[in-house]
Structure formats: C-alpha cells, structure tokens
Amino acid sequence: MELKRGILQDVTSSPKLDRYKIARQLTEKAIKEKKIFSIYGHYPVIRATLRRKGWVEKKFHFLPRVIPNVDDDGAGVTEHKQAEGKENEEVALEKTDDIHDVMSRLVKNEVPYLLWTIKRDVIDYHSLNCDQMLNHYGKTASFTTKIGLCVNMRSLPWYVQANPDSFFPRCYGLCTESEKQEFLDDFRRTAASSILKWVVSQQHCSGSQPHGRGEAGGPGSGHRKVPENAESKLMGLSGQLVDTACKVCQAYLGRLEHEDIDVSEDTSEDLTEDEWKDLTEQYYSLIHGDAFISNSRNHLSQCQALLNKITSVNPQTEIDGLRNIWIIKPAAKSRGRDIVCMNRVEEILELVAADHLPAKDNKWVVQKYIETPLLIYDTKFDIRQWFLVTDWNPLTIWFYKESYLRFSTQRFSLENLDSAIHLCNNSIQKHLKNDKDRSPLLPYHNMWTSTRFREYLQKRGRGTVWASVIYPSMKRAITNTMRVAQDHVEPRKNSFELYGADFILGRDFQPWLIEINSSPTMHASTPVTAQLCAQVQEDTIKVVVDRKVDRNCDIGNFELLWRQPAVELPPFHGSDLCVEGVSVKRTKKHMPPISNVTFSSSLLNIQPLKVRCPSAMPRPALGPPQMALQQDLKVKDAKVLACTLPVPIKRAAERSCKVQSANAESGGRTELPTCHFQHIDSKTPKTGLTKAESHRHSEANSLSVHPLLSVLPRVKTVEGALFQPPKPPGLPRGPPAPCLVCLGLTATQPGLQTLPLLLRHGAAGRPLRGPGRRPGRRHMDPITLRTED
C-alpha cells in the first residue's frame, strides 16, 4: 500500500495537482521499465504487491467487473457490483482508485509483461512473447491430476534411485481390465496379510491396537479383541484360513524374488476363483467382528515371521491396517468431489462398472487408504505444502518453509467411512459443523500453522521430529515427483507456477504424498489462510520478479530446494579436417589409352590436390583469377610431352561432325590429333598440325569427357574474359575435377596458337558459365596461350 499512500499524500497536499499528470508520469515509467501486468481471477494480494512495486495493470477486455480491487480484501466477491465507488467511501480512496483506472486506460494498448491467471487455458501461451511472464506451465497433468500422478509414480525408479511406495500410497487406474485385475490381486493379497496381522494382534493387544505416540490410535482405529465369553456367539473359523493366507503371502514373497519365472501357469499353486471368494468372505467376517479363529496362537510364530519379511520388502505394510480400506477418486476432479471410501472389492468394481462412459473418459483411480494416520486429539488432519517451480530446464524448485494443517470436523473412526471423517479438504469441511465430541483444544476454524504444529510436538516431547523427519521427507517427495514429471511438462521459459501438495502423516511421522494441486486456493477463508496465503503470494512475486533484477534480494520464506546441475558441453573450436591427395574414380569399362595427345610440361607439372574442410577454409570468392594461375597457363618450355587420356571419348549419336584423325586405322578407337606448340619467334614450320574445322564449337558438345585433375578452377583468356563453360550433357554427377581436352590448334598469326578447351568446375560440383553466355547452352571458346622462350 506504499504506492497508494504516496499517491494519496500527493493528492491531499496539492489539491490543484492534476491527477492525470501523476498517472501519466507513473505510466510512462512503467512502460519504459516493462512493468505492465494483467490479472484474471480473485488475486487482490498480487495486484496490491505489484502496484507497490510500480507496476501498472492492464485489464483484460473480457474481464467482468465483479473482480474486486485492492480495497476489497476479506470482503468476498460481489457478483453484481457495477459502481466503481460508493457514496459512503472516502473521497481520497475514490481518487486513488480513479488514478489506477486512468493508468489502466493509458496502457490498454501496451503489452503486459506479467500475466497471472487462475487457469492456464485463459491465455494462449503459445502466442506470448519470450519476455512475457505467465504463472502457468503447459502439460502439467502428469502430476496435477490423480491419474497422471498414479501412472508417473510407477516410472520413478527409472529417474531416481527411490521407491515410490515409500512416500506415495499405491494407486491403480481402473480404466482397463488389466488394471482392474492388478487392483484385484492387490486387494486379495492385502486381505491375506491382514489375516496374519489379526492373529498377531490377538496375542499382543489388550483392547485396541497399539497407539503411536499417544495420538495415533483412537476409537475405531483398530479392531477389538474378541472376548473369551463372546466366542460362543461368533462364528468359528478353522485354522485352514490362516494356512491359506500364509500360502498367499509366501507366493507374494516368491514373486518378489522372481521364483515364479520357471513355473508355468498350469503347475502354479494359485488359488482358484472359488477359493478366493471363500477366503474373502471369511476375511470380511473376521475383520468386522462377526467371526473368530480358534486356536489362533498355534499360528503365531509363522504369521509373525511372514509379516516381518513382508514389512522388509513392502514399506506400506504399516499403513495398510486390517480393514483393507481403499479410497476411490474420479481421475480429473478436485476439491474432494465424488470421493468415497470402501472396503469391499465387489462394491468398488460395481461402482466403476456402473459408470457407462467410454474407456477414455471412465478414468477412476483407486488408492490405498492410510488406515493408521497420525491423529491430533483423536482427529485426522493433512498438511498443505506450497512449492514453486521457476524453470523446468534446468529444473528449479523453491520450497516454502511455512505450511498449514487442515483438520476434520469429526472424530476419526474406521467404523464409519463417511467422507466427512476421512477427507480434510476445506471445500468439504467448511459445509459441516464441528462434532460435539471433538476436543475443544482444536481450533474452531479447523486450521493450524506449521509453527503451531511444531509447538504441539515440542510439548509432546517430539520437537525434533519436524526438522529431522517430516520437513526433509516432504522436500524429498516433491523433488522426486518433479523429476519424474520433467519430461512431460512443456518447459516454457519465463514462466513459473505455484503448486500445493497435500500430505498425510503416518503414526511414525512419515509424510505420505496424496496429491498435487495446480492453482491452489488463495482465499482468506480462515485467519490462518488470511495470513499465510497473502504471505506466499508476496514471496512468490519476490522470487519471480525481484530476483530477476537482484539475485541477492529477499525471497521471503522460500528456499531453493532443487536446481538441476547444468550439463557442461565439451569446448568446440571448429572442425579442422584436411584431405590430401588426388581424387580417383573407377571407370565403368576398361578402354585402351588414347595416344598422340600432348600438352605443355607446365600443365602437367601439377602438385597433388589438397582440400580442406569447407568449415575450416573460406569459400573462394568469384572474381578475376589470381596472377599465379595466369602464370601457370603460360608455356615456359618448348618441349612437347605426350598426354594420354585415361578414358575413351565417345561420340554423340545426334552429331554428324567428324574429327580429322591422323590414325584412321585404330579400329573402333577414336583418337585426337597430335597437338604441338612452337616458339613465337620460331620461323620453322611444324609438321603434324591439324587445322580446326569451322564446326569445331558445335563438335565439343558431342564429347563426353572425364576429369583429368582437380585443378584449374577457372581460366582467364588473353582478352580478360573468364571462361567457365557449363557441364556438357551426359556427364555423370558427382564431384569430378576440371577437364582439359585438346581438340587441335589453328595458327591465327605467327607465334600464336588457339587451343579450344573444355573445362568444368569440379570443386563446387556445378558447371561454370562464361561471360555473355546464357545458362543451359554448351559452348566451346578458344583460349589463346602464348609461349615464351
């Protein structure tokens, strides 16, 4: 409220000061600093906190006017509130609201850089800019829905070296027949172990089941020991029931040790459906006090030994209790809607089968109910714990140090499976009245802060349990769950989300994760939530807004729980690959060599090709060739050497041109005429010269040549024209080197000879084009070479 007080002081001290001018100045500063926000939902604390930090609200154009502003704290949401101020309100507050309204109108065309909504679907987060913050992530159903959390917990051992059964009650989705069968097997196995527990408890209990720390029991938390004088009124069960239950437990332990791998289904000793049905009915009678087992002490040692083995491999043996109670939840609903508790398997399956919905929509989840919870004054409670995720890659989790407890309005009892007793959701308990038999030491609003709970533990002599067991175990459960869900969430940068996790404590103070809620309620429904919910929202703004500017700023009660280590990549200095040598290409058919073709020694004196990787060597720019290349093209020696081409030269079928040959007796071999060079100053005529015909240019198109060497990327003529003829038709594709073919010499003047050349640029793998030529045309241009003495 500091900003509001400052505005109020300016308005009252300077009556003539234009409020529009103040709003204009504050708005321009907010726009410059990118401090524009939008809110959809009842978040007065967020609005007030951002305004104190100089942010200006841009209101959604589709927002109803029922959203209260800062002055409506604790007043609730009025559905038909139309006027911006009432006549009985103070004038100063009206002026303050007017200023915020003016500022909102000034930024109506600006981009909001912080969006806080109650639901993610309100905003199309894919269309947001990278610098716009949003308080939601996409695709979080993997841990914020009951079915998503149920499925993903099974994958925990692949991500973390932890057992999900140590902090998450086992859960099954009843969507398919296979999942229903898995649940049925678990129910039967739990019933068998409960029979063993009954036998052991009859010998070690007097009255009720042992209490944990004086508060873990309570009426109905266990079973009643059968009085001796009442056995005559109850149905007696034979010891064969215990033997059958021991057989089932031994088979369960054997499967855990993989002893059933080599056992075929035909030879397995599993119970038949009729035997299972008989065992289940006898179990119901035993647990509900309608029957007893005579001479149960004869099986005590065997039952105790099996229970010890089961407890060593199953960490949920303690919370299973005796009554085999399961809680059935709709997979995608929240706030405790349509949740029921049942202890008969046939009733559970009938409930699911009665919902005639498609398989994809018929998503029910059944979870093992914690039958031995920690009780405070014989009343069940759960813990709402907040945590904040500011990044998914790398995963960054912030854990809130404060939490609060929610009590049931009824005393705890397993005799009654009413949801009012076993569900602590405030959305359910707020509609109920506190039971008259409940302890008066409990708060009337049914909430405690975690600080008050620590004081309670301190008075009970368990002051260190919170710091040593409860708090670190909740942190570990949240970390493991988020690491499993990391691959499923859409990791949008510059987003964040506050979650609310619900835990129930066992009698050993071990926290059990029940569910994780997105968009946890922030309504000030009780004095506890009025304090803590406002505090966690302010601290969230500190982490996601203030910490972006100052890493060492105050972050309230948040502490960094987990930040995924960054993966260090090896240093990259660029590739420096080098290939040396001359490219070689295998011919399709061996042909005799062609003789009587000679070239200058300077053209034959070529160094081996050295090619560097394109990423390590710059691409040569197009332009005039270098001087060194021009020097290589000059003939410096009058000696004439013979050059033999490695492949035959084929004649095109569509051409009727003929090549004059000195060797007409070659028998099917096409030979080129002998070419000689002579000195410019030489007066002696050379023999063996063949004049070029008038159709020499067109004849070049009929030749299919092979690359000689990967040299001469471009040749410049005497006139300065860059000669780069395109690739003739019929040449094979690939990376061949440039070709040089001698077609004859024609003396144009004394000392000068013209040598038609056919070149192709092999380094780039594309035909070259000479000046003034159109693409796609085949040309033969003469290149004049000058010999020197």
N, C-alpha and C positions, 0 to 999 in steps of 0.2 A: 504494500500500500504506500510505499515511499513515493513513487511517481505520482500517485493520486494526491497525496498530501502536498507535494511540491506544486502541482497544478492548482490545487485549491488555495494555497498560500498566494500564488501569483494573482489569481482571480480576485481574492478578497482584498489584497493590498493595493492593487492597481485596478480600480473599477473601470477605468477608461481603456485598459489594455484589451486589444481585440483578441478574443479567444480564437478566432480563426487564424490569426497570425501565429499564435502559440502552436496550434495544431499543425499549421503549415511547416513551421520550423522543426518540430519533432518528427513529422512525417518525412521530410526531406532527409533528415539524418538517418532515419530508419531505412529508407530506400537505399541510401548510399552504403550503409553497413549491411544490407541484405537482411534486415530484421522484420520480415513480414511473415505472419503466421495465420493459419486458419484452423478452426476447431469445429468438429461435428460431434455433438454429444454433450452430456452434462459434466463438464470439467471446469468448474469455476476456479479451482486452485491453479490449474495450468494457465488459465487466462490471466489471473492476477499475478502469478510468478513471472510470466513473460512480459507483462506490461511494466512491472517494476524494473526489468532489465532493458527497457527501451524498445520493446517490440511493439509493432502495430498490427492489429488484427484485420485481416481481410475476410469478411463474412461470406460464407457460401451463398450463392444466389438461390439455392434450393432449400436453405435452412428455414425452418419455421420460427416464428417469433417466440415460441414457448421456451427456447433455450435461455435460461436466466443468466444475467451478467454477474459481475463481481459482488454486487450488493445483496445477492440472494442466497448467501451461504446459510445453510441449515434451514432454509425456508421451503425447500422442495421445489418441484416443477409444477407450475400452474399452466394447465393446458390452454386456457383461453385468455392469456394475458396479452392484450393488444396495446395498451398505452405504454409509452416509454418511461413515464414518471407519473406518480400520483400526486394529488394536491397536498396531501399531508406530509410529503417528503421534504427534506430540507432543500433550500434553493441551491446551496453550494454543491450538494451531491448531484442535483439535476444538471448544474453547469458542468460538473466533471463528466457526467455521462454524455452530455452534449459534445464535449471535446473529443471523447473517444469515438463517438458516432461520426463526427466530422473527419477524424483521422481515418476511420474505416472507409468513408466515401472517397477520400483522397487516394487511397491505394486500391480502389476497386479494379483498376486495370493493370496492377502490378502482379508479379509472380510471387506466390507465397513460398517461402524457403523452409517452413516447418509446418507440417500437416499432422494434426492429432485427431484421430477419428476413433469412434467406438468400434467400428467394424472395418476390416480391410477392404471389403467389396465396395465401400463408398467411393473409393478412389481407384482409378485405373493406374496402378503404379507402374505399368509398362510405359506409359506416356510421360512420366515425370523426368525432369532433367536430372543430371547426375549430382547437382548441388542442392537438390530439394530433399529435405529430411522427411521421413514418414515413420510413424510409430508402429508399423506392422511389417512382417515378412510374409512372403508368399509360400504356399505349400507347407504349412506347419501342421497339417492334420496327422502327420506321422507320430506326434507326441501330444497334441492338444485334443485329440479325440480318444475315446475309450478303445475303439477297435484298433486305431493306429498305434497306441501305446502297447496294447496287448501283442500285436504282431511284431513290433520292432524290438520288444524286450527279448524275444527269442533269439535275435541276432546279436545280442550284446557280447557273447564270448568271441565273436569274430573281430570285434573292435577293441575291446578292453578285456584284460585278464580279471574278470569279475563274474560272479554268479548272480544272475538276476533274481533267483529265488531267495537271495539273502536280504533283499530290500523291497521287492515287488511281489505281492501275493500272486500266486499262479493264476492265470487267466486263460480263458478259451473263448473263441468266437464261435457262435452257433449258426454259422452261415451255411455250412455244407455238412454232408453226412459224415465225412471223415473227422471233422472237428467235433461233431456230436459224439462220435464213438470215443474219441480221446477223452472228452469230458466224462463219459460214462465209465470208462476204465479208471479214471482218477477217483471218481466218486466211490466206486466199489473198493478200490484199494484203500481209500481213506476210511471207509466203513470197517474194513478188516483190521486196520491198525487201531481204530477206536475200540474195538472189542478187546484188544490186548491192553489198551490203556484202562479199560474198565476193570479188568482182572487185577492189574497192578494197583489201581487206586483203591480197590476194596480192602486191600491189606495195609495200605499206608495212610489212609484218610480216616478221619473220625468226624463225621458230619458233612463237611463240604471239601472241595478241592483246596489244596494249599494256597494261601493268599500270597501274593507277591508284594513285598514291602508294605503290607498292611492295607493296600488300596487296590490291589489287582483282582480281588475276588468280588464278593458282594452277593446278594441274593440272586440265585438263578445262574450264577456264572459257571457252576459245575453241576454235578449230578448229586443226588442224595444217596448216601449209603443205605443199603437195604437192611432194615432192622430184622433181627432173627425171628421175632414173633410175627413178622409180616410175610415171611417166606411161604407160609401155608396159604396165603391169599393170592399169591402171584403164580404165574405160570413158570414152571421149572424148565430150564433148557439144559440139554445134555452137554457134556464136555466135548462132544464132537464138534460143536460150533467153534470152540476155541482151537481145536486141531485144524479145522478148515481155514480159520483166519490165519493161523501160523503158516499154513501151506501157501496161502496167497502172499503173505509178507516175504516168505523165503523166495518165492518165484520173482517177486519185485526186486529183491536184492540181487538175485541171479542175473536178471536183465541188466541191471546197472553194471554188473561185472562182465557183461557180454557172454554169459554162459549159455545163452539160448541161440547162439549163432549156428551151431552144428545140429540143432534139434529141429526136426521137421514138424510141420503143423499137425501131421497125423499122429505123431508119437508124443506130442506135448501133453502135459497133465493139467491143462487149464480147465476151469470149471465150465460146465455146460450152462446154458441159459436157465434151465430149471434149477440147477444148483445155486446159481447166482440169485435168482428170485427168492429162493428159500432162505439163503443167508441174509439177504437184505431185509426180509420181513422179520426174521428173528432179531436182527440188529435194531430195527425200529422199536420192537417190544422191549428190548433190553435197555436202550438208552432213555426211553421215555418212562421208564419205571413200571412197565407192565409185566416184566418177567425178570428172572434171575438165573444165574448159572450155579448149580450145586457143585460143591467141592472145587470151586474155582482156584483155591490155594494150591491145588496139585499142579496147576499150570503156571504158577508164579515165576519160577526161575526161567522157564523157556520164554515166557512173554517178556520178562524184563530184559533178557539177552537180545531178543529180536528188536525191542524198542530202542535199545542202546545203539544197535547197528543202524537202524533207520534214522535215528537222530544224527548220527555221524555223517550221513550222506544227504539228508534232507533237512535244511535249516528251517523249514516251516512246520516241523513236527509240533513245536510248542504252540503255535497259533492255530493249529487245526482243531484243538479241543476234542470233544467227544461227540458233539451233535451233528457234525458234518453239514454245517450251515453254509450256504452259498448265496451270494448277492447277485441278482440278475439286473442288468442295466441296458437300456437302449444305447446303441453304439455311438450315436451322434447327438444326444441330448445332454443338457447341462442343468445345473441348479436342482439336482435330485429328482427330476421329473421321471415318473413311471418306474422308479427303482423299488424293487421288492426283495425280501429275504425269504428263502425257502430252504427246507432241509429234507425234502423228499424228491428223489430224482425223477420219478414219473410225473410229478406235478410240474417240474421245471421244463421237461421236454414237451409236455402238453401245452404249457404257456407259449412256448416258442412256435409249436406247430399250429396253434390257433391263429397266429398272425399270418393270414394268407396273402403275403406280399411276395413279389419276385425275390429271387435269391440275392440279387444285388442290393435290394432295399431292406431285406429281412436281416438286418445286422444287429443281433443281440450278442451281448457279452456276459459271460458268467465268470465270476471271480470268487476265489475262496474268501469267506468272511473271517475276520480276525476274532476268534471266539474268546481270546484271553487278552483284552486290551488293558492298558493302564487306566485306572479309574481315579478320579479325584472326588472324594466324598461320595463314593458309590455312583458316580455319574460319568458317562463316557464323554470324551472330547476329541477334537482333532486340532491340528496346527495349520494355519495358513502362512506359508513362507513365500516371500517375493524374491525374484531374481530377474536380472536384466541382461539381455543379450544385445551387444552393440555391433557384433560382426560375426559372420559365420565362416569367413575365410580370410585370416585365421580365426578360429572360434575364440570369442572373447565373452566371458560370463562374469557378471557382477552379482555378488550375493549380499542380500540385505541383512543387517545384524539384528534388526527388530522384527518380530512376528507377533501373532496373536492367536489365542486359543478360543475355540467355539464349543460351548457346552450344549448338551441335550437338555431339553426341558423335563425329561422323565428319568427316573432312576433306571440304571442298567439292569436288564434281565434277559436271559436266553429263553425263558418260558414263553415270552411274548415277542413275536417277530415283527411288531409294528414298526414302520419306518420312523415314526416319531421318536423311538428309543434309540435306534441304531444309526440314523443319519443326523449329522450335526450341521448340515448346511443351514445357513442363516435364512435362506429363501424358504425353507420348510419350518424351521423352529420359530420364526417370527409370527407365524399364524397360530401358534399354540401357547397355552398358558403353562406356567411352571407348575410342576406337580407339588401338591401339598406335602407329600412325604419326602421331598427333596431337601437336602441340607440347607439351612439358612446361611451357611458360610459361603455359599456360591453367590455370584453377583446376579442381580435381578435381570440385567441385560444379557447375561449368559456369555460374557467375553472377559478374557484376561489378556493382558500384555505378556510378552515373554519375560519381561522383567519381574512381573508379579509371580509368574510361574517359578522363576528361579528363587524368589524369596520363599515360596512354598516348599520347594525342595530343600532349601537351606534349613528350614525349621524341622524338616523330617530327617535331617542328618544326611541328605543326599545332595549337598550343594555343589559337588564337583561333577555330578552326572551330566549336567547340561554342557559344560565345556569339554568333557572327556568323551562322551558317548553320543548325546543327542545332536548337538550342533555339527560336529565333524561328519557324522553319518548322513545327515541331511545334505551337506555340501557334496559328499562323495556320491550320493544317489543322483543329485542334479547333474553333476559333471558326467557321470556315466551315461545318463539318459540323453543328454545333449550331444554327446559324441556319437551315439548310435544314430540320432536323427540328423546329423550334419549333412549327410549325402542326399537327404530327401528334401531339404529346405532350399528355396530359391535365395541364394546369397546376394541380395541386392545391397550394393554399397550405399552408405549414407542413410541406412535405415536402422531402426532399433525396435525393441519390443519388451514390454514388461509382462512377466508371467506370474501366476500364482499357483504354487504347488501345495497339495493337501497331504499331510502325513498323519498317521495314527501310531501311537507308541504302544509297544507290547509291554508285558509285565517286566521284562528285563530292560526297559527303557530304549529298546531298539526301535528306531523310526521305520515305518513302512510307507512307501510311496503309494498313494491311492490314485491320484490323477493330477494333471497339469492343465490349468485353465489359461486361455488367452483372453485378453481384455478383462482382467479381474475387476470386480466391482469396487468402486471408489466412493460409494455413497457413505455419508456420515450417519449411519443408522444407529450407532451407539456411541457413547463417549470414547470408547476405545478406537473405533474406526475413524471417528472425527479427528482424533489426534494422529494416528499412525498413517491413515490413507493420505491425509494432507502432507504429512512429512515425507512419505515415499515419493509422492509426485514432485515435490520441490527438489528432492535429492536426485530424482531422475533427470530433471532439467539441468542440474549441475553437471551431471556426467555427460550428457549428450550435447549440451550447448556450451557451458562454460569451459569444459575441459578441451574443447576444440581449439580454444584460444590460449588457454593456460593449462599445461599438463600438470602443474602442481597446485591447482586450485582445490578448494574444499569440495569434497564429494559426499558430504553428509555421512550417513550410516552405511553406505555401500563400501564393499571391499572387493578387490579383484579376486575372483575365485579361480578362474582358469583362462589362460591365454595360450593358445596353441603355439608351440615353437615354430618359428619361420624356417622353411626348408631352404637351405643355402645351396644355390646352384654353383657348379664349377665355373671358374672365370673363363670368359670367351674372348679370345684375342683375334678372331677371324681365321678363316682357313688359308693355309699357305701350301696348297698342294702343287706339285710340279710333275709333269710328264715329259720325258725326254725320248727322242727317237724319231723315226720316220714311220708314218702310217703305212700299213700293208693291207692290201685287200686281195682275197683269193679270187682268181678268175673262175668263171663258170666252165670254160673249156680250154684245154691247152692248145695253143696255136704256135706255129713256127715263128721265130722272130723275124722282124722286118729289117732288112739291111739297107745300106746305101743312104741312110739319113744321117746327116752330120749337123753338128751345132758348134757354136763357138766354145772354146775352152772356158771362157769366163762364165758362160751359162751353166756349164757342167760342174764348175768348181763351187758347189753349194754345200754349206755347212748343214749338219743334221738339225732337224726341226726341234725346237724347244718351246713347249707350250705350257703356259701357266694356267692355273685355275682361274676362271673369269672373276671369281670373288676376290682373288688376290692380285689381279692385274687389270688395270683400267682398259676399257674398250677403246681401240684406236678410233679417233675421230675421222670422219670423212673429210676429204680435202685434197690438196695437192700432195703428191708423194714426196718423200724425203729425198734429199740430194744423194744420199748413199744408194738409194735404189736406182737413181738415174745413172750413177757411176757404174753400177753392176751391169746395166744394159748396154754399155759401150764395149765394143770389141777391142781389146788391147793387144791381141796377138793375132798374127796372120795364119797361125797354124790352124788346120782344119781337122776336127776329130769326127769320127762316126758316132752316130747315136742310134741305138736300137730300141724301138718302142716295145714294151712288154706285152701288149695285147693287139689283136688284129683290129683293123679299121674296116668297118662294114659299110657297105654302100646302101643307101636308101632305095627302096623299091620304086618310089614315086619319082625319083630323079632319073633323067636320061643323060646327064652330063657324064663325060668320060675324063679320066685323068691320064695324061700322057705319061707313059712309063718307059723307062729305059730297059726294063727287064720284062718283056712280053711273054717269056717262057716260064713264068713262075707257076703255072699250073693251078689256077684257082686262088693264088695268093695275090692280093692287091698290094703293090709296093709303090711308095712315093718316090719321086725323082730325087736324085742327089742334089744337094744344095751346097754351094761354096760361097765363101766370102773372099773379097780381094781388097788390097790396099787402095786407098783413094788415089794415091799418086802413081799407082802402077799402070803402065801402058800396055802390059802384056795381056792379051785377051785370054780368058779362061775357057776351057772346054767343059762340056758336060752340063752346061746351063740349059734349063728348060724355061721357055717363056710362059708367063701366066696367060691363060686364056681369058677372053672377055667375060666369060661367065664364071670366073673364079669365086666371086662373092656368093653367088647362089649355090655353088657346089659345097661350100662349107656347111650348109645346113643339112646336107645329106650324110655327114660324117658323125659317127658315134665314137668318142674318144675316151680314153682312160686317163685319170690324173697321173702326172709324172712325179711331182714332188710337191710338198706343201709349202711352196714359196711363191714369190711374186704376187702379193695380194692385189696390186694394182700397177699398171704400166702407163707411163706418160709418153706421148708421141713427141716428135720434134716440134710440131705446131703447138704443143702445150695442152692438147686435148687428152682427157682422161679416158682411156679405153677400157671399158668394162662390159663386154657383150654378155647377153643373158645366156642361161643354160640351154643348150640345144635340146630338141625333143628326143626322147628315147633314152636319156642318161639315167642311170639308176640313182635313187635318192640315197642320201647318207652324207657323211662328212668328207667327201673326196677333196684332194688338194687341187690347185690350179693346173690346167693342161696347156701344153705348148706343142703345137703341131706345125710342122713346116710344109707348106704347100707349094713352094717354089719361089724364085727370085726373078725380077724383071728389072733390068738396068734402065733407069729413067734418065740418068746423066752420068757422066764419067765420075767414078768414085762413089756413087750412091747406089744402094740396092734397097728394094722394098721387100719386106718379109711379112706376109699375112699371118697373123697369129690368132689362135682361138684360145681364149682364156676363160676360166671360170673361177670365181672366188670360193675357195673351199673352206676357209676358216669359219666364215659365218654361215655356210650352208645355204646360200641363196645366190642367184645369178646376179652379175654386175651389169650395169647399164651405162653406156657411153653417152656423152653429151649429144643432145639433139635427137636421141632415139626414143621411140615410144615403147612402153612395156609390151612384152609379148612378141616382139619382132626379133628375128635372128639376123645378125649382121656379121660381115667379115670386113674389117677395116685394115688397110695396110699400115704397118708401123715401120718407119724408116730408122734403120740402125746405121750408125757411122763408125767405120773402123778407123783406128789410129795406127800410126807407125810405131 
